[in-house]
Amino acid sequence: MATPMPWGNEDPLTDALYQLRMRGAFYSWTEAAGTAAVAMPQFADTLSFHIVARGTAYLEVDGEQPHRLDAGTLALVPRGIGHRVATAPGARVLGRADLLPQTMLGDAFSILRLGPEDEEAALAMLCGVVAFDSPAVHDMLAVLPAVIRVDSARHPVMAALVPLLIDELRDPRPGGEAVATRLADVLVVETVRAWLSDEPDSAVGWLAALRDPQLGAAIAAIHRDPGHPWTLAELARRAAMSRSGFAARFTAVVGTPAMSYVTASRMRTAHSMLAQGRSVAAVAAAHGYGSEAAFSRAFARTTGTTPGRVRRPVAA
């Protein structure tokens, strides 16, 4: 079982948010004049963010009222949902952001101009699309709302990070892409933290459980070491609750029984290890399975595919 760090108090929410480690990002500095909109297509397993530096933008998601973003506002679209960014609600869409003409300043950064060239750009913003390393992140993104808005001015860390990220991208230096990705890592984490602070009742599922002083300890323990041979009794002790009380409360808050959650957590980390090329035997042992066959059955039952297919993707 993983050994806790010997310093400080364990914070379940921090433990979970630390998993938001990006493995890829694309940024675009966007300026818009007049009345214009651009479509952000759906990209599976990604998160989009928009930081308004000047003016006012409107973020539109089908089925919701337009979300107004004033200068200093950072918005997250957590689940790769297709959406539109406009200078006014219902503005005509000029095209997909990734297909419109733009100036590339590297492999991962562009400048996009919308609207008439002879008009001053009233809107300036930084947009980004990011993917993550850990498959556990996708469960976090799944319990977040379609759009999260936070006023960076109300949160000092965010207020400091936004200009640093923009400056790093607009004035590239050696190693700038790595620095920008790390800054974006922290900025996304801070945005989720700020949203939870501003709207504590909006969290649902296991993210809500993390804020519970008892359930949070058990959830964090599972996340830190999903391969440990957890039992309901041991998790209940972590939560300082009776076995029956813990089981009922976990299911009520998280929406799934505790041991089903343990299995799902194991299969997420197993999927990641297999995708990195680890052998089925090694992954099975790391997750407490006595045989490859037992692990393979559990993996297929939970994920709908086999370990071999994850290690050897079928050629298109």
ChimeraX attribute file (.defattr): number of C-alpha atoms within 10 A of each C-alpha:
attribute: neighborCount
match mode: 1-to-1
recipient: residues
	/A:1	10
	/A:2	10
	/A:3	7
	/A:4	11
	/A:5	8
	/A:6	7
	/A:7	6
	/A:8	7
	/A:9	8
	/A:10	14
	/A:11	14
	/A:12	24
	/A:13	19
	/A:14	13
	/A:15	16
	/A:16	19
	/A:17	19
	/A:18	13
	/A:19	18
	/A:20	22
	/A:21	20
	/A:22	19
	/A:23	13
	/A:24	15
	/A:25	20
	/A:26	17
	/A:27	22
	/A:28	25
	/A:29	22
	/A:30	21
	/A:31	20
	/A:32	25
	/A:33	18
	/A:34	17
	/A:35	16
	/A:36	20
	/A:37	27
	/A:38	22
	/A:39	20
	/A:40	20
	/A:41	15
	/A:42	14
	/A:43	15
	/A:44	11
	/A:45	17
	/A:46	21
	/A:47	23
	/A:48	26
	/A:49	22
	/A:50	24
	/A:51	26
	/A:52	21
	/A:53	22
	/A:54	16
	/A:55	17
	/A:56	19
	/A:57	27
	/A:58	20
	/A:59	23
	/A:60	22
	/A:61	17
	/A:62	10
	/A:63	6
	/A:64	10
	/A:65	11
	/A:66	18
	/A:67	17
	/A:68	18
	/A:69	23
	/A:70	17
	/A:71	18
	/A:72	21
	/A:73	23
	/A:74	25
	/A:75	24
	/A:76	24
	/A:77	23
	/A:78	24
	/A:79	23
	/A:80	21
	/A:81	20
	/A:82	16
	/A:83	18
	/A:84	23
	/A:85	26
	/A:86	25
	/A:87	25
	/A:88	17
	/A:89	19
	/A:90	15
	/A:91	16
	/A:92	14
	/A:93	15
	/A:94	14
	/A:95	16
	/A:96	13
	/A:97	20
	/A:98	14
	/A:99	8
	/A:100	14
	/A:101	13
	/A:102	16
	/A:103	13
	/A:104	12
	/A:105	14
	/A:106	11
	/A:107	9
	/A:108	14
	/A:109	20
	/A:110	21
	/A:111	16
	/A:112	19
	/A:113	19
	/A:114	23
	/A:115	17
	/A:116	13
	/A:117	11
	/A:118	7
	/A:119	10
	/A:120	12
	/A:121	18
	/A:122	14
	/A:123	21
	/A:124	21
	/A:125	22
	/A:126	21
	/A:127	22
	/A:128	18
	/A:129	20
	/A:130	23
	/A:131	21
	/A:132	19
	/A:133	14
	/A:134	17
	/A:135	18
	/A:136	21
	/A:137	20
	/A:138	19
	/A:139	16
	/A:140	18
	/A:141	19
	/A:142	14
	/A:143	17
	/A:144	19
	/A:145	14
	/A:146	16
	/A:147	19
	/A:148	18
	/A:149	20
	/A:150	23
	/A:151	20
	/A:152	22
	/A:153	13
	/A:154	13
	/A:155	14
	/A:156	10
	/A:157	15
	/A:158	23
	/A:159	16
	/A:160	13
	/A:161	17
	/A:162	21
	/A:163	12
	/A:164	15
	/A:165	19
	/A:166	18
	/A:167	12
	/A:168	16
	/A:169	23
	/A:170	15
	/A:171	9
	/A:172	14
	/A:173	10
	/A:174	7
	/A:175	9
	/A:176	15
	/A:177	20
	/A:178	12
	/A:179	16
	/A:180	20
	/A:181	20
	/A:182	15
	/A:183	18
	/A:184	22
	/A:185	20
	/A:186	19
	/A:187	21
	/A:188	24
	/A:189	20
	/A:190	20
	/A:191	23
	/A:192	17
	/A:193	18
	/A:194	21
	/A:195	17
	/A:196	18
	/A:197	11
	/A:198	13
	/A:199	10
	/A:200	13
	/A:201	9
	/A:202	14
	/A:203	17
	/A:204	17
	/A:205	19
	/A:206	22
	/A:207	24
	/A:208	19
	/A:209	24
	/A:210	24
	/A:211	17
	/A:212	17
	/A:213	13
	/A:214	18
	/A:215	25
	/A:216	22
	/A:217	23
	/A:218	24
	/A:219	28
	/A:220	21
	/A:221	21
	/A:222	20
	/A:223	18
	/A:224	17
	/A:225	19
	/A:226	26
	/A:227	24
	/A:228	16
	/A:229	12
	/A:230	17
	/A:231	13
	/A:232	17
	/A:233	15
	/A:234	13
	/A:235	23
	/A:236	22
	/A:237	16
	/A:238	18
	/A:239	20
	/A:240	15
	/A:241	16
	/A:242	13
	/A:243	16
	/A:244	12
	/A:245	10
	/A:246	24
	/A:247	19
	/A:248	13
	/A:249	16
	/A:250	25
	/A:251	17
	/A:252	13
	/A:253	17
	/A:254	19
	/A:255	13
	/A:256	15
	/A:257	17
	/A:258	24
	/A:259	16
	/A:260	12
	/A:261	19
	/A:262	21
	/A:263	18
	/A:264	19
	/A:265	21
	/A:266	26
	/A:267	26
	/A:268	20
	/A:269	21
	/A:270	26
	/A:271	22
	/A:272	18
	/A:273	19
	/A:274	19
	/A:275	17
	/A:276	11
	/A:277	12
	/A:278	14
	/A:279	15
	/A:280	20
	/A:281	15
	/A:282	14
	/A:283	24
	/A:284	23
	/A:285	14
	/A:286	18
	/A:287	19
	/A:288	15
	/A:289	18
	/A:290	12
	/A:291	12
	/A:292	17
	/A:293	13
	/A:294	11
	/A:295	23
	/A:296	19
	/A:297	13
	/A:298	18
	/A:299	22
	/A:300	13
	/A:301	12
	/A:302	16
	/A:303	13
	/A:304	9
	/A:305	13
	/A:306	17
	/A:307	23
	/A:308	14
	/A:309	11
	/A:310	17
	/A:311	18
	/A:312	11
	/A:313	9
	/A:314	8
	/A:315	4
	/A:316	3
